[in-house]
């Protein structure tokens, strides 16, 4: 039997250091179980390191063709703040948004969307701190004080405690965007 996301690619954006292991783990488990291939990317190609010290290889954010992606997700964590002002990351996300593909972000990853102009006029949630709330406000988003927020093709979560539910919501959104699959 075919899996709902078999044959699809989802972009997972990570900072060079300090991304949240739990957030990545939940997203990885949920989307791979549905058959998606995850394409790990960062501002530059090479190794990235999680908050717990796990190292993995990534491609440059400029490498994946957005037309080949079903959607994208920005993983949070303290290191994700390094991506907030990255214009290349913003451009890739705006191209995915332009193609009306789902985009998700967790905790500090939501600030990347806000600074990139992807949240203007949208409902979103974020990790609760004065700096993160200011990022949402400055990005033109309407803050929703709840663990997960959805607005069209956008899903945001407040952090690792919500990562499992966020991953399921993102999987369903990606599956809906993909459309029906033939039975096999």
SETORKOL-488255 format. One record per atom (N, C-alpha, C): z, y, x; residue number from 1; residue in three letters. Coordinates in Angstrom, 3 decimals, m for minus. Each point is the difference from the previous one (the first is absolute). Layout:
<recs>
((Z Y X) NUM 'ALA'),
...
</recs>
This chain:
<recs>
((0.000 m1.178 0.838) 1 'UNK'),
((0.000 1.178 m0.838) 1 'UNK'),
((0.000 1.244 0.885) 1 'UNK'),
((m0.821 0.976 m0.352) 2 'UNK'),
((m0.093 1.228 0.776) 2 'UNK'),
((1.217 0.881 m0.227) 2 'UNK'),
((0.416 0.674 1.050) 3 'UNK'),
((1.114 0.944 m0.099) 3 'UNK'),
((m0.550 1.351 m0.448) 3 'UNK'),
((0.840 0.784 m0.666) 4 'UNK'),
((m0.421 1.264 m0.614) 4 'UNK'),
((m0.647 0.976 0.980) 4 'UNK'),
((0.477 0.036 1.237) 5 'UNK'),
((m0.525 0.971 0.970) 5 'UNK'),
((m0.778 m0.656 1.140) 5 'UNK'),
((m0.392 m1.264 m0.193) 6 'UNK'),
((m0.749 m0.708 1.028) 6 'UNK'),
((m1.299 0.734 0.322) 6 'UNK'),
((m0.278 0.137 1.295) 7 'UNK'),
((m1.224 0.665 0.432) 7 'UNK'),
((0.104 1.515 0.059) 7 'UNK'),
((1.199 0.544 m0.214) 8 'UNK'),
((0.171 1.456 0.048) 8 'UNK'),
((0.759 0.410 1.258) 8 'UNK'),
((m0.124 1.276 0.342) 9 'UNK'),
((0.735 0.568 1.132) 9 'UNK'),
((0.816 1.189 m0.490) 9 'UNK'),
((1.242 0.066 0.464) 10 'UNK'),
((0.883 1.115 m0.321) 10 'UNK'),
((0.476 0.603 1.311) 10 'UNK'),
((m0.131 1.308 0.124) 11 'UNK'),
((0.418 0.725 1.193) 11 'UNK'),
((1.507 0.226 m0.045) 11 'UNK'),
((0.686 m0.368 1.084) 12 'UNK'),
((1.438 0.231 0.132) 12 'UNK'),
((0.189 0.965 1.163) 12 'UNK'),
((0.482 1.200 m0.313) 13 'UNK'),
((0.142 1.054 1.005) 13 'UNK'),
((1.433 0.012 0.528) 13 'UNK'),
((0.103 m0.066 1.335) 14 'UNK'),
((1.295 m0.052 0.683) 14 'UNK'),
((0.085 1.075 1.068) 14 'UNK'),
((1.188 0.532 0.263) 15 'UNK'),
((0.165 0.907 1.139) 15 'UNK'),
((0.090 m0.811 1.287) 15 'UNK'),
((m0.073 0.669 1.134) 16 'UNK'),
((0.073 m0.692 1.293) 16 'UNK'),
((1.357 m0.668 0.204) 16 'UNK'),
((1.064 0.604 m0.517) 17 'UNK'),
((1.338 m0.571 0.119) 17 'UNK'),
((0.802 0.294 m1.259) 17 'UNK'),
((0.986 m0.833 m0.259) 18 'UNK'),
((0.995 0.293 m1.014) 18 'UNK'),
((m0.362 m0.244 m1.447) 18 'UNK'),
((m1.000 m0.862 m0.280) 19 'UNK'),
((m0.287 m0.288 m1.405) 19 'UNK'),
((1.022 m1.011 m0.521) 19 'UNK'),
((0.193 m0.001 m1.309) 20 'UNK'),
((1.019 m0.826 m0.629) 20 'UNK'),
((m0.471 m1.453 m0.118) 20 'UNK'),
((0.731 m0.904 0.636) 21 'UNK'),
((m0.354 m1.425 0.007) 21 'UNK'),
((0.027 m0.603 m1.399) 21 'UNK'),
((1.011 0.359 m0.789) 22 'UNK'),
((0.120 m0.560 m1.347) 22 'UNK'),
((m1.157 0.438 m0.891) 22 'UNK'),
((m0.358 1.269 0.084) 23 'UNK'),
((m1.114 0.494 m0.807) 23 'UNK'),
((m1.289 m0.729 0.364) 23 'UNK'),
((m0.277 m0.087 1.299) 24 'UNK'),
((m1.214 m0.695 0.431) 24 'UNK'),
((0.052 m1.474 m0.402) 24 'UNK'),
((1.130 m0.636 0.186) 25 'UNK'),
((0.126 m1.417 m0.316) 25 'UNK'),
((m0.274 m0.305 m1.461) 25 'UNK'),
((0.518 0.820 m0.897) 26 'UNK'),
((m0.211 m0.218 m1.442) 26 'UNK'),
((m1.465 0.209 m0.375) 26 'UNK'),
((m0.592 1.057 0.517) 27 'UNK'),
((m1.416 0.271 m0.287) 27 'UNK'),
((m0.869 m1.131 0.541) 27 'UNK'),
((0.238 m0.385 1.235) 28 'UNK'),
((m0.771 m1.067 0.652) 28 'UNK'),
((0.088 m1.302 m0.793) 28 'UNK'),
((1.203 m0.424 m0.329) 29 'UNK'),
((0.205 m1.253 m0.723) 29 'UNK'),
((m0.705 0.006 m1.355) 29 'UNK'),
((0.176 1.069 m0.747) 30 'UNK'),
((m0.555 0.076 m1.352) 30 'UNK'),
((m1.526 0.056 0.012) 30 'UNK'),
((m0.572 0.872 0.826) 31 'UNK'),
((m1.453 0.162 m0.010) 31 'UNK'),
((m0.714 m1.189 0.636) 31 'UNK'),
((0.549 m0.555 1.068) 32 'UNK'),
((m0.632 m1.176 0.611) 32 'UNK'),
((0.086 m1.215 m0.925) 32 'UNK'),
((1.105 m0.137 m0.738) 33 'UNK'),
((0.120 m1.114 m0.948) 33 'UNK'),
((m1.052 0.098 m1.102) 33 'UNK'),
((m0.430 1.229 m0.298) 34 'UNK'),
((m1.047 0.212 m1.005) 34 'UNK'),
((m1.397 m0.148 0.597) 34 'UNK'),
((m0.088 m0.251 1.323) 35 'UNK'),
((m1.288 m0.239 0.634) 35 'UNK'),
((m0.591 1.167 0.763) 35 'UNK'),
((0.660 1.156 m0.003) 36 'UNK'),
((m0.539 1.176 0.703) 36 'UNK'),
((0.111 m0.177 1.511) 36 'UNK'),
((m0.973 0.559 0.711) 37 'UNK'),
((0.073 0.118 1.451) 37 'UNK'),
((0.526 1.390 0.294) 37 'UNK'),
((1.062 0.081 0.799) 38 'UNK'),
((0.573 1.301 0.336) 38 'UNK'),
((m0.582 0.496 1.315) 38 'UNK'),
((m0.424 1.252 m0.005) 39 'UNK'),
((m0.551 0.651 1.188) 39 'UNK'),
((1.045 1.009 0.448) 39 'UNK'),
((0.655 m0.286 1.124) 40 'UNK'),
((1.068 0.860 0.506) 40 'UNK'),
((m0.604 1.095 0.868) 40 'UNK'),
((0.363 1.245 m0.292) 41 'UNK'),
((m0.564 1.137 0.731) 41 'UNK'),
((1.068 1.046 0.269) 41 'UNK'),
((m0.256 0.782 1.024) 42 'UNK'),
((0.872 1.122 0.344) 42 'UNK'),
((m0.872 1.125 0.547) 42 'UNK'),
((0.636 1.061 0.430) 43 'UNK'),
((m0.744 1.154 0.510) 43 'UNK'),
((m0.885 m0.384 1.179) 43 'UNK'),
((0.427 m0.985 0.783) 44 'UNK'),
((m0.843 m0.479 1.097) 44 'UNK'),
((0.167 m1.511 0.146) 44 'UNK'),
((m1.022 m0.629 0.572) 45 'UNK'),
((m0.023 m1.446 0.192) 45 'UNK'),
((1.038 m0.410 1.034) 45 'UNK'),
((0.550 m1.188 m0.165) 46 'UNK'),
((0.942 m0.523 0.982) 46 'UNK'),
((1.169 m0.687 m0.655) 46 'UNK'),
((1.142 0.052 0.662) 47 'UNK'),
((1.211 m0.618 m0.518) 47 'UNK'),
((0.837 1.028 m0.754) 47 'UNK'),
((0.624 m0.446 m1.085) 48 'UNK'),
((0.988 0.798 m0.714) 48 'UNK'),
((1.287 m0.818 m0.039) 48 'UNK'),
((1.125 0.694 m0.144) 49 'UNK'),
((1.294 m0.659 0.033) 49 'UNK'),
((0.831 0.425 m1.205) 49 'UNK'),
((0.544 m0.994 m0.685) 50 'UNK'),
((0.813 0.275 m1.188) 50 'UNK'),
((1.383 0.517 0.395) 50 'UNK'),
((0.769 0.405 m1.003) 51 'UNK'),
((1.363 0.477 0.232) 51 'UNK'),
((0.868 m1.097 0.613) 51 'UNK'),
((m0.303 m1.260 m0.310) 52 'UNK'),
((0.769 m1.125 0.545) 52 'UNK'),
((m0.540 m0.488 1.344) 52 'UNK'),
((m1.054 0.632 0.508) 53 'UNK'),
((m0.539 m0.355 1.309) 53 'UNK'),
((m1.127 m1.008 m0.005) 53 'UNK'),
((m0.530 m0.349 m1.166) 54 'UNK'),
((m1.122 m0.936 m0.095) 54 'UNK'),
((m1.286 0.751 0.348) 54 'UNK'),
((m0.790 m0.577 0.909) 55 'UNK'),
((m1.245 0.632 0.438) 55 'UNK'),
((m1.184 m0.726 m0.612) 55 'UNK'),
((m1.003 0.774 m0.400) 56 'UNK'),
((m1.229 m0.598 m0.535) 56 'UNK'),
((m1.192 0.868 0.372) 56 'UNK'),
((m1.174 m0.603 m0.021) 57 'UNK'),
((m1.245 0.705 0.330) 57 'UNK'),
((m0.573 0.663 m1.249) 57 'UNK'),
((m0.569 1.195 0.197) 58 'UNK'),
((m0.660 0.722 m1.089) 58 'UNK'),
((m1.322 0.555 0.506) 58 'UNK'),
((m0.869 0.319 m0.954) 59 'UNK'),
((m1.239 0.698 0.322) 59 'UNK'),
((0.221 1.493 m0.234) 59 'UNK'),
((m0.907 0.796 0.506) 60 'UNK'),
((0.038 1.438 m0.270) 60 'UNK'),
((m0.337 0.235 m1.474) 60 'UNK'),
((0.620 0.975 m0.602) 61 'UNK'),
((m0.242 0.342 m1.399) 61 'UNK'),
((m1.477 0.329 m0.245) 61 'UNK'),
((m0.721 0.362 1.049) 62 'UNK'),
((m1.419 0.346 m0.146) 62 'UNK'),
((m0.904 m1.240 m0.021) 62 'UNK'),
((0.533 m1.165 0.347) 63 'UNK'),
((m0.836 m1.198 0.103) 63 'UNK'),
((m0.399 m0.622 m1.346) 63 'UNK'),
((0.939 m0.252 m0.906) 64 'UNK'),
((m0.402 m0.658 m1.258) 64 'UNK'),
((m0.917 0.887 m0.849) 64 'UNK'),
((m1.005 m0.614 m0.587) 65 'UNK'),
((m0.879 0.726 m0.921) 65 'UNK'),
((0.684 0.046 m1.352) 65 'UNK'),
((0.242 1.202 m0.496) 66 'UNK'),
((0.726 0.123 m1.265) 66 'UNK'),
((m0.752 m0.658 m1.153) 66 'UNK'),
((m1.319 m0.104 0.116) 67 'UNK'),
((m0.782 m0.639 m1.063) 67 'UNK'),
((0.283 m1.498 m0.086) 67 'UNK'),
((0.519 m0.587 1.072) 68 'UNK'),
((0.302 m1.426 0.025) 68 'UNK'),
((1.430 m0.308 m0.429) 68 'UNK'),
((0.782 1.044 m0.283) 69 'UNK'),
((1.401 m0.174 m0.357) 69 'UNK'),
((0.194 0.060 m1.506) 69 'UNK'),
((0.934 m0.799 m0.493) 70 'UNK'),
((0.354 0.051 m1.415) 70 'UNK'),
((1.032 1.091 m0.261) 70 'UNK'),
((0.798 0.342 1.021) 71 'UNK'),
((1.033 1.019 m0.132) 71 'UNK'),
((0.743 0.160 1.309) 71 'UNK'),
((1.098 0.765 m0.070) 72 'UNK'),
((0.777 0.279 1.206) 72 'UNK'),
((1.471 0.166 m0.352) 72 'UNK'),
((0.841 m0.198 1.005) 73 'UNK'),
((1.437 0.214 m0.152) 73 'UNK'),
((0.554 0.577 1.302) 73 'UNK'),
((0.891 0.992 m0.138) 74 'UNK'),
((0.670 0.605 1.145) 74 'UNK'),
((1.439 m0.511 0.006) 74 'UNK'),
((0.362 m0.706 1.063) 75 'UNK'),
((1.347 m0.548 0.137) 75 'UNK'),
((0.917 1.101 0.529) 75 'UNK'),
((1.203 0.070 m0.550) 76 'UNK'),
((0.959 1.018 0.414) 76 'UNK'),
((0.862 m0.438 1.166) 76 'UNK'),
((1.013 0.790 0.233) 77 'UNK'),
((0.912 m0.186 1.123) 77 'UNK'),
((0.083 1.304 0.756) 77 'UNK'),
((1.011 0.149 0.817) 78 'UNK'),
((0.209 1.271 0.701) 78 'UNK'),
((m1.195 0.398 0.856) 78 'UNK'),
((m0.683 m0.961 0.587) 79 'UNK'),
((m1.153 0.298 0.843) 79 'UNK'),
((m1.206 0.520 m0.759) 79 'UNK'),
((m0.040 m0.246 m1.299) 80 'UNK'),
((m1.152 0.418 m0.813) 80 'UNK'),
((m0.139 1.524 m0.033) 80 'UNK'),
((1.077 0.702 0.281) 81 'UNK'),
((m0.055 1.465 0.050) 81 'UNK'),
((m1.050 0.456 1.011) 81 'UNK'),
((m0.259 m0.806 1.031) 82 'UNK'),
((m1.010 0.356 1.013) 82 'UNK'),
((m1.407 0.068 m0.586) 82 'UNK'),
((m0.226 m0.578 m1.184) 83 'UNK'),
((m1.334 0.009 m0.625) 83 'UNK'),
((m0.177 1.126 m1.012) 83 'UNK'),
((1.085 0.701 m0.310) 84 'UNK'),
((m0.034 1.005 m1.067) 84 'UNK'),
((m1.049 1.077 0.258) 84 'UNK'),
((m0.178 0.414 1.231) 85 'UNK'),
((m0.961 1.059 0.326) 85 'UNK'),
((m1.305 m0.535 0.584) 85 'UNK'),
((m0.253 m1.289 m0.101) 86 'UNK'),
((m1.180 m0.589 0.624) 86 'UNK'),
((m1.225 0.151 m0.912) 86 'UNK'),
((m0.859 0.922 0.349) 87 'UNK'),
((m1.193 0.284 m0.793) 87 'UNK'),
((m0.956 m1.171 m0.125) 87 'UNK'),
((m0.059 m0.855 1.007) 88 'UNK'),
((m0.896 m1.160 m0.056) 88 'UNK'),
((0.506 m1.003 m1.041) 88 'UNK'),
((1.309 m0.207 m0.041) 89 'UNK'),
((0.590 m0.870 m1.017) 89 'UNK'),
((m0.242 0.597 m1.383) 89 'UNK'),
((0.222 1.312 m0.135) 90 'UNK'),
((m0.244 0.680 m1.281) 90 'UNK'),
((m1.447 m0.191 m0.454) 90 'UNK'),
((m0.943 0.157 0.931) 91 'UNK'),
((m1.418 m0.120 m0.343) 91 'UNK'),
((m0.322 m1.410 m0.505) 91 'UNK'),
((0.512 m1.017 0.680) 92 'UNK'),
((m0.242 m1.381 m0.426) 92 'UNK'),
((0.562 m0.230 m1.403) 92 'UNK'),
((1.202 0.493 m0.249) 93 'UNK'),
((0.615 m0.173 m1.319) 93 'UNK'),
((m0.772 0.760 m1.080) 93 'UNK'),
((m0.474 1.191 0.320) 94 'UNK'),
((m0.781 0.769 m0.988) 94 'UNK'),
((m1.325 m0.692 m0.314) 94 'UNK'),
((m0.607 m0.657 0.991) 95 'UNK'),
((m1.238 m0.747 m0.250) 95 'UNK'),
((0.261 m1.174 m0.938) 95 'UNK'),
((1.124 m0.671 0.191) 96 'UNK'),
((0.372 m1.115 m0.875) 96 'UNK'),
((0.281 0.524 m1.408) 96 'UNK'),
((0.685 1.123 m0.081) 97 'UNK'),
((0.279 0.624 m1.306) 97 'UNK'),
((m1.300 0.427 m0.682) 97 'UNK'),
((m0.908 0.578 0.762) 98 'UNK'),
((m1.281 0.450 m0.547) 98 'UNK'),
((m0.772 m1.158 m0.637) 98 'UNK'),
((0.143 m1.183 0.600) 99 'UNK'),
((m0.656 m1.194 m0.526) 99 'UNK'),
((0.780 m0.632 m1.150) 99 'UNK'),
((1.052 0.680 m0.437) 100 'UNK'),
((0.845 m0.433 m1.137) 100 'UNK'),
((0.611 m1.374 0.230) 100 'UNK'),
((0.484 m0.184 1.227) 101 'UNK'),
((0.660 m1.254 0.357) 101 'UNK'),
((1.509 0.224 0.031) 101 'UNK'),
((0.770 m1.026 m0.322) 102 'UNK'),
((1.455 0.145 m0.017) 102 'UNK'),
((0.577 0.345 1.370) 102 'UNK'),
((1.012 0.859 m0.033) 103 'UNK'),
((0.742 0.378 1.202) 103 'UNK'),
((1.481 m0.101 m0.331) 103 'UNK'),
((0.743 m0.616 0.915) 104 'UNK'),
((1.440 m0.107 m0.148) 104 'UNK'),
((0.696 0.543 1.228) 104 'UNK'),
((1.258 0.403 m0.188) 105 'UNK'),
((0.809 0.464 1.126) 105 'UNK'),
((1.470 m0.229 m0.321) 105 'UNK'),
((0.738 m0.332 1.036) 106 'UNK'),
((1.432 m0.234 m0.129) 106 'UNK'),
((0.778 1.007 0.837) 106 'UNK'),
((1.142 0.421 m0.508) 107 'UNK'),
((0.959 0.887 0.662) 107 'UNK'),
((m0.690 1.154 0.730) 107 'UNK'),
((0.184 0.107 1.309) 108 'UNK'),
((m0.592 1.115 0.749) 108 'UNK'),
((m1.525 m0.032 0.000) 108 'UNK'),
((m0.595 m1.126 m0.316) 109 'UNK'),
((m1.458 m0.076 m0.109) 109 'UNK'),
((m0.547 0.881 m1.109) 109 'UNK'),
((0.829 0.261 m1.013) 110 'UNK'),
((m0.418 0.875 m1.101) 110 'UNK'),
((m0.239 1.420 0.526) 110 'UNK'),
((0.767 0.413 1.010) 111 'UNK'),
((m0.179 1.332 0.589) 111 'UNK'),
((m1.381 0.137 0.651) 111 'UNK'),
((m0.540 m1.092 0.524) 112 'UNK'),
((m1.350 0.029 0.583) 112 'UNK'),
((m1.015 0.340 m1.098) 112 'UNK'),
((0.160 m0.618 m1.161) 113 'UNK'),
((m0.890 0.301 m1.133) 113 'UNK'),
((0.166 1.446 m0.448) 113 'UNK'),
((1.242 0.469 m0.072) 114 'UNK'),
((0.268 1.367 m0.450) 114 'UNK'),
((m0.650 1.018 0.932) 114 'UNK'),
((0.207 m0.148 1.293) 115 'UNK'),
((m0.544 0.947 0.969) 115 'UNK'),
((m1.515 m0.090 0.062) 115 'UNK'),
((m0.545 m1.176 m0.312) 116 'UNK'),
((m1.446 m0.189 0.009) 116 'UNK'),
((m0.692 0.508 m1.257) 116 'UNK'),
((0.767 0.531 m0.941) 117 'UNK'),
((m0.584 0.570 m1.215) 117 'UNK'),
((m0.317 m1.018 m1.083) 117 'UNK'),
((0.507 m1.209 0.111) 118 'UNK'),
((m0.316 m1.046 m0.972) 118 'UNK'),
((0.933 m0.019 m1.211) 118 'UNK'),
((1.062 0.806 0.031) 119 'UNK'),
((0.980 m0.038 m1.091) 119 'UNK'),
((m0.022 1.225 m0.908) 119 'UNK'),
((m0.896 0.919 0.274) 120 'UNK'),
((m0.042 1.240 m0.792) 120 'UNK'),
((m0.200 m0.329 m1.483) 120 'UNK'),
((0.973 0.441 m0.823) 121 'UNK'),
((m0.069 m0.224 m1.433) 121 'UNK'),
((0.338 m1.420 m0.433) 121 'UNK'),
((0.485 m0.825 0.912) 122 'UNK'),
((0.309 m1.411 m0.304) 122 'UNK'),
((1.513 m0.217 m0.057) 122 'UNK'),
((0.392 m1.038 m0.731) 123 'UNK'),
((1.392 m0.443 m0.027) 123 'UNK'),
((0.215 m0.945 1.181) 123 'UNK'),
((1.148 0.168 0.676) 124 'UNK'),
((0.305 m0.857 1.148) 124 'UNK'),
((1.500 m0.054 0.227) 124 'UNK'),
((0.422 m1.020 0.706) 125 'UNK'),
((1.380 m0.104 0.460) 125 'UNK'),
((m0.031 m0.110 1.514) 125 'UNK'),
((1.163 0.168 0.620) 126 'UNK'),
((0.079 m0.002 1.462) 126 'UNK'),
((1.428 m0.303 0.409) 126 'UNK'),
((0.199 m0.368 1.255) 127 'UNK'),
((1.341 m0.180 0.551) 127 'UNK'),
((0.779 1.296 m0.221) 127 'UNK'),
((1.184 m0.133 m0.582) 128 'UNK'),
((0.778 1.172 m0.398) 128 'UNK'),
((0.688 0.670 1.194) 128 'UNK'),
((m0.575 1.109 0.425) 129 'UNK'),
((0.616 0.864 1.006) 129 'UNK'),
((m0.570 1.397 m0.230) 129 'UNK'),
((0.717 1.047 0.395) 130 'UNK'),
((m0.526 1.358 m0.198) 130 'UNK'),
((m1.385 0.199 0.622) 130 'UNK'),
((m0.211 m0.530 1.216) 131 'UNK'),
((m1.298 0.167 0.667) 131 'UNK'),
((m1.125 m0.709 m0.757) 131 'UNK'),
((0.273 m1.212 m0.467) 132 'UNK'),
((m1.033 m0.754 m0.712) 132 'UNK'),
((m0.296 0.632 m1.369) 132 'UNK'),
((1.024 0.460 m0.690) 133 'UNK'),
((m0.225 0.673 m1.287) 133 'UNK'),
((m0.814 1.274 0.193) 133 'UNK'),
((0.254 0.706 1.102) 134 'UNK'),
((m0.781 1.208 0.304) 134 'UNK'),
((m1.468 m0.355 0.251) 134 'UNK'),
((m0.243 m1.125 0.686) 135 'UNK'),
((m1.382 m0.438 0.236) 135 'UNK'),
((m0.721 m0.223 m1.328) 135 'UNK'),
((0.672 m0.648 m0.947) 136 'UNK'),
((m0.614 m0.227 m1.313) 136 'UNK'),
((m0.310 1.315 m0.683) 136 'UNK'),
((0.972 0.888 m0.022) 137 'UNK'),
((m0.176 1.301 m0.663) 137 'UNK'),
((m1.140 0.786 0.653) 137 'UNK'),
((0.016 0.063 1.323) 138 'UNK'),
((m1.045 0.737 0.728) 138 'UNK'),
((m1.380 m0.626 m0.211) 138 'UNK'),
((m0.034 m1.313 m0.238) 139 'UNK'),
((m1.264 m0.702 m0.241) 139 'UNK'),
((m0.472 0.097 m1.440) 139 'UNK'),
((0.766 0.698 m0.834) 140 'UNK'),
((m0.417 0.206 m1.391) 140 'UNK'),
((0.291 m1.159 m0.931) 140 'UNK'),
((0.864 m0.931 0.432) 141 'UNK'),
((0.318 m1.166 m0.830) 141 'UNK'),
((1.138 0.303 m0.961) 141 'UNK'),
((0.031 m0.757 m1.060) 142 'UNK'),
((1.113 0.046 m0.948) 142 'UNK'),
((0.926 m1.155 0.359) 142 'UNK'),
((1.219 0.318 0.459) 143 'UNK'),
((0.946 m1.027 0.425) 143 'UNK'),
((0.540 m0.768 m1.197) 143 'UNK'),
((m0.019 m1.326 0.110) 144 'UNK'),
((0.611 m0.873 m0.996) 144 'UNK'),
((1.162 m0.724 0.672) 144 'UNK'),
((1.180 0.186 m0.548) 145 'UNK'),
((1.197 m0.605 0.576) 145 'UNK'),
((0.129 m1.433 m0.513) 145 'UNK'),
((m0.815 m0.867 0.573) 146 'UNK'),
((0.039 m1.418 m0.323) 146 'UNK'),
((m0.532 m0.778 1.198) 146 'UNK'),
((0.269 m1.292 0.064) 147 'UNK'),
((m0.382 m0.778 1.189) 147 'UNK'),
((m1.499 m0.075 0.252) 147 'UNK'),
((m0.797 m0.111 m1.082) 148 'UNK'),
((m1.455 m0.123 0.124) 148 'UNK'),
((m0.650 0.931 m1.002) 148 'UNK'),
((m1.056 0.666 0.431) 149 'UNK'),
((m0.740 0.912 m0.870) 149 'UNK'),
((m1.486 m0.344 0.078) 149 'UNK'),
((m0.652 0.016 m1.155) 150 'UNK'),
((m1.450 m0.223 m0.042) 150 'UNK'),
((m0.672 1.180 m0.673) 150 'UNK'),
((m1.133 0.393 0.543) 151 'UNK'),
((m0.815 1.048 m0.605) 151 'UNK'),
((m1.456 m0.337 0.313) 151 'UNK'),
((m0.687 m0.566 m0.973) 152 'UNK'),
((m1.387 m0.421 0.216) 152 'UNK'),
((m0.081 m1.089 1.055) 152 'UNK'),
((m0.786 0.250 1.052) 153 'UNK'),
((m0.186 m0.972 1.080) 153 'UNK'),
((1.022 0.168 1.124) 153 'UNK'),
((1.071 0.727 m0.279) 154 'UNK'),
((1.019 0.297 1.003) 154 'UNK'),
((1.319 m0.655 m0.379) 154 'UNK'),
((0.604 m0.697 0.953) 155 'UNK'),
((1.338 m0.563 m0.213) 155 'UNK'),
((0.862 0.360 1.204) 155 'UNK'),
((1.212 0.523 m0.289) 156 'UNK'),
((0.929 0.395 1.057) 156 'UNK'),
((1.352 m0.661 m0.252) 156 'UNK'),
((0.749 m0.184 1.081) 157 'UNK'),
((1.331 m0.596 m0.101) 157 'UNK'),
((0.964 0.760 0.894) 157 'UNK'),
((1.280 m0.075 m0.371) 158 'UNK'),
((1.017 0.762 0.716) 158 'UNK'),
((0.519 m0.668 1.267) 158 'UNK'),
((m0.361 m1.245 0.250) 159 'UNK'),
((0.438 m0.624 1.247) 159 'UNK'),
((0.043 m1.506 m0.040) 159 'UNK'),
((0.646 m0.568 1.009) 160 'UNK'),
((0.013 m1.443 0.205) 160 'UNK'),
((0.640 m0.764 m1.159) 160 'UNK'),
((1.007 0.581 m0.646) 161 'UNK'),
((0.650 m0.682 m1.123) 161 'UNK'),
((m0.974 m0.233 m1.152) 161 'UNK'),
((m1.029 0.803 m0.086) 162 'UNK'),
((m1.004 m0.111 m1.066) 162 'UNK'),
((m1.282 m0.675 0.466) 162 'UNK'),
((m0.033 m0.450 1.250) 163 'UNK'),
((m1.249 m0.494 0.604) 163 'UNK'),
((m0.558 m1.237 m0.698) 163 'UNK'),
((0.862 m0.905 m0.447) 164 'UNK'),
((m0.515 m1.207 m0.646) 164 'UNK'),
((m0.689 0.356 m1.318) 164 'UNK'),
((0.659 0.784 m0.826) 165 'UNK'),
((m0.597 0.401 m1.277) 165 'UNK'),
((m1.248 0.856 0.233) 165 'UNK'),
((0.065 0.914 0.963) 166 'UNK'),
((m1.149 0.828 0.364) 166 'UNK'),
((m1.201 m0.883 0.348) 166 'UNK'),
((0.226 m1.032 0.805) 167 'UNK'),
((m1.079 m0.886 0.442) 167 'UNK'),
((m0.658 m0.710 m1.173) 167 'UNK'),
((0.799 m0.392 m0.970) 168 'UNK'),
((m0.538 m0.668 m1.192) 168 'UNK'),
((m0.823 0.977 m0.828) 168 'UNK'),
((0.497 1.219 m0.167) 169 'UNK'),
((m0.739 1.030 m0.753) 169 'UNK'),
((m1.315 0.316 0.716) 169 'UNK'),
((0.047 0.144 1.327) 170 'UNK'),
((m1.213 0.279 0.773) 170 'UNK'),
((m0.991 m1.153 m0.122) 170 'UNK'),
((0.486 m1.234 0.099) 171 'UNK'),
((m0.881 m1.173 m0.154) 171 'UNK'),
((m0.696 0.021 m1.359) 171 'UNK'),
((0.739 0.286 m1.057) 172 'UNK'),
((m0.590 0.043 m1.341) 172 'UNK'),
((m1.030 1.120 m0.117) 172 'UNK'),
((0.297 1.153 0.585) 173 'UNK'),
((m0.941 1.119 m0.020) 173 'UNK'),
((m1.279 m0.358 0.752) 173 'UNK'),
((0.143 m0.619 1.157) 174 'UNK'),
((m1.167 m0.429 0.781) 174 'UNK'),
((m0.813 m1.054 m0.759) 174 'UNK'),
((0.689 m0.932 m0.641) 175 'UNK'),
((m0.670 m1.047 m0.765) 175 'UNK'),
((m0.783 0.594 m1.160) 175 'UNK'),
((0.596 0.955 m0.687) 176 'UNK'),
((m0.671 0.679 m1.118) 176 'UNK'),
((m1.230 0.753 0.494) 176 'UNK'),
((0.134 0.671 1.138) 177 'UNK'),
((m1.124 0.765 0.570) 177 'UNK'),
((m1.136 m0.925 0.410) 177 'UNK'),
((0.358 m1.175 0.482) 178 'UNK'),
((m1.013 m0.948 0.443) 178 'UNK'),
((m0.827 m0.498 m1.175) 178 'UNK'),
((0.634 m0.210 m1.136) 179 'UNK'),
((m0.701 m0.516 m1.165) 179 'UNK'),
((0.132 m1.506 m0.099) 179 'UNK'),
((m0.596 m0.575 m1.035) 180 'UNK'),
((0.141 m1.447 m0.228) 180 'UNK'),
((m0.686 m0.821 1.090) 180 'UNK'),
((0.613 m1.139 0.273) 181 'UNK'),
((m0.545 m0.936 0.987) 181 'UNK'),
((m0.546 m1.220 m0.733) 181 'UNK'),
((m1.071 m0.571 0.504) 182 'UNK'),
((m0.468 m1.243 m0.597) 182 'UNK'),
((1.013 m1.113 0.229) 182 'UNK'),
((0.131 m0.893 m0.925) 183 'UNK'),
((0.931 m1.136 0.173) 183 'UNK'),
((m0.608 m1.001 0.966) 183 'UNK'),
((0.859 m0.552 0.814) 184 'UNK'),
((m0.537 m0.960 0.952) 184 'UNK'),
((1.011 m0.955 0.492) 184 'UNK'),
</recs>
